[in-house]
Amino acid sequence: MINANEIPTTQLAGGANVQPAPAKIRVDRLTKQHGALTVLDGITAEIADGTFCCVVGPSGCGKTTLLRILAGLDQPTSGNAEIVRTSNLPLNSVVFQGDSVFPWMTVWDNASYGLRMRGAPQAQIKEVVGHFLDCTGLTRFAHHYPHELSGGMRQRVSIARAFANDAEVLLMDEPFSALDEQNKTILQEELLRIWEQHRKTVLFITHSVDEAVTLGDLIILMTAQPGRIKTVIDVPLARPRNVLELRHNPDFGEIVYRIWGHLREEVAHPGLRRQGRG
């Protein structure tokens, strides 16, 4: 487990350290059990405001359970997990792994759903939704229905809806895992570009170490079940990031290699717990 003072300071592209932003996500001794099965075991962590945090770990380690608890879709057995509210905006928006768009709504209506439910003025809806449809390359598909789109485009709709809703935190549960490599790379680039503009706090669940290092400022690596925090790894790669160029960066390879070293221990010998910092 880690606590707040173990989380590294944020490092700017120029190499200068700055004090970390206030905590946006707080998890305190979080435990989740399903009957006799312990899914999460005493997790404690803080994620600073504006951080793109990726969570990786073996299958069944509780990554999605953690996200669902933060989203209010599940309750902990003990301990707490909270998003620190600092505005009147919605607390969170969730992007799931599978299709989560409303099939009876057009792209525009899907993307504007959160704003419409909050009773936002039409002028605001037009401006905000138009901006995010443009960012995700969906403007000319605004009046199409989900069944007329590819899987990758439907995920773009989910991303546009999440950002347009302007929640305090984005919770993303393996949103690109079902996509082919080309679409995955394209959407990673688009997500990075949009995030650079808006700097929302993101908790991003993924099985892909490459994806975590590509996207994240901070990576939380979890143990095999029961899920505990094995280590937290800072990703001091400069932003903005180009996905293809980044993967030719020797520092990228070194970070990926280091994470795989930790992960290999969990996959090969899940019963051997070695706490440490990456």
Disulfide bonds with the S-S distance in Angstrom:
none
